[in-house]
């Protein structure tokens, strides 16, 4: 179906005008007027064999914790969870565990998207601005590291 043409206006201009009318307008927040406070993500249920990887803790300490759970903790499997920037670290830990076991350990990875909430607080409390919240999505990975059942 063809759109009606407006005489004297180019097709590109008409297309831009139609696109501008159909696009919802988003209000941009002024970073000078608000302080961004990131809330902690909602966590999965915490089990003894769950390891939540972050970028603040030393890599070797996180790796050692995973090795301790697998070898001395009596667990045949652990779940390594990484969110956002920590995804690469979670993958690296899982691969290091597999390599150090000479390929005995197996890996099963799942990805997901996690909805995060940020608080936007006004810098000047005397002004009539209300605190706001915004949601955003972030990628996550969940890697199951396990010993396969002997057959």
C-alpha positions in Angstrom: 0.0 0.0 0.0 1.4 3.4 -1.0 1.5 6.3 1.3 0.0 9.6 -0.1 2.7 12.0 -1.2 2.7 15.6 -0.1 3.5 17.9 -3.1 6.7 19.9 -2.8 8.2 17.6 -0.1 10.9 15.0 -0.9 10.2 11.3 -0.1 13.0 11.3 2.5 11.6 14.3 4.3 8.1 12.7 4.3 9.6 9.5 5.7 11.5 11.3 8.4 8.3 13.3 9.4 6.2 10.1 9.6 9.0 8.4 11.6 9.2 11.4 14.0 5.5 11.3 14.6 5.4 7.6 15.3 8.5 7.5 17.6 7.7 7.9 21.3 9.4 10.9 22.9 11.7 10.0 25.8 12.7 12.5 28.4 16.4 12.8 28.9 17.5 13.3 32.4 20.2 15.9 33.1 23.1 14.1 34.8 24.0 17.3 36.6 20.7 17.4 38.4 20.4 13.7 39.4 22.7 11.2 41.1 22.5 7.7 39.8 22.3 4.9 42.5 22.5 1.4 41.1 20.5 -1.2 43.2 21.9 -4.6 43.7 20.5 -7.2 41.3 17.9 -9.7 42.5 19.9 -12.9 43.2 18.9 -16.4 42.5 18.3 -18.6 45.5 21.6 -19.0 47.4 22.7 -22.6 47.7 25.9 -23.9 49.1 27.2 -24.7 45.7 26.3 -21.4 44.1 29.2 -19.0 43.3 28.4 -15.4 42.3 31.3 -14.0 40.4 32.1 -10.2 40.5 34.8 -7.9 39.3 35.9 -6.7 42.7 37.1 -9.9 44.3 40.5 -11.3 43.2 40.2 -13.8 40.3 42.5 -16.3 42.0 40.4 -16.2 45.2 37.2 -16.9 43.3 38.9 -19.7 41.4 40.3 -21.2 44.7 36.8 -21.0 46.2 35.3 -23.0 43.3 38.1 -25.6 43.5 37.5 -26.0 47.2 33.8 -26.5 46.7 34.4 -29.2 44.1 37.3 -31.0 45.7 36.9 -30.6 49.5 33.3 -29.4 49.8 31.7 -32.7 48.8 29.8 -31.2 45.8 29.7 -33.0 42.5 28.6 -29.8 40.8 28.7 -26.1 41.3 26.9 -23.2 39.6 28.9 -20.2 38.6 26.8 -17.0 38.0 28.1 -13.9 36.3 26.3 -10.6 35.5 27.3 -8.0 33.0 31.1 -7.4 33.0 31.6 -10.4 35.2 30.4 -12.8 32.4 33.9 -13.1 30.9 35.4 -13.8 34.4 32.7 -16.5 35.1 33.5 -18.2 31.8 37.2 -18.0 32.5 36.8 -19.6 35.9 34.8 -22.4 34.5 37.4 -23.1 31.8 40.2 -23.0 34.3 38.4 -25.5 36.5 37.9 -27.8 33.5 41.5 -27.5 32.3 42.9 -28.2 35.8 40.8 -31.4 36.0 42.4 -32.7 32.7 39.0 -32.6 31.0 37.1 -34.7 33.7 34.8 -31.8 34.6 32.0 -30.9 32.2 30.3 -27.6 31.6 26.8 -26.6 30.8 26.1 -22.9 30.2 22.8 -21.0 30.1 22.4 -17.3 29.4 19.6 -15.0 30.6 18.6 -11.3 30.8 18.3 -9.7 34.2 16.2 -6.6 34.8 18.0 -4.1 37.0 16.6 -1.0 38.7 18.4 2.2 39.2 17.4 5.1 41.5 17.8 8.7 40.2 18.0 11.0 43.2 17.9 14.8 42.8 21.1 16.5 43.7 19.3 19.5 45.3 16.7 18.4 47.8 15.3 21.9 48.0 14.0 21.8 44.5 10.6 20.2 43.7 12.1 17.3 41.8 10.9 13.8 42.6 13.3 10.9 42.9 12.9 8.6 39.9 13.6 5.0 39.0 14.6 3.5 35.7 14.9 -0.1 34.7 17.5 -1.6 32.3 18.4 -5.0 31.1 21.7 -6.7 31.6 23.1 -10.1 30.4 23.9 -12.9 32.7 25.4 -16.4 32.5 24.9 -19.4 34.7 27.5 -22.2 34.2 27.0 -25.6 35.7 30.4 -27.3 36.4 30.0 -30.9 37.2 31.5 -34.4 37.3 29.6 -36.6 34.9 28.0 -39.7 36.3 30.2 -42.8 36.0 28.7 -45.4 33.7 
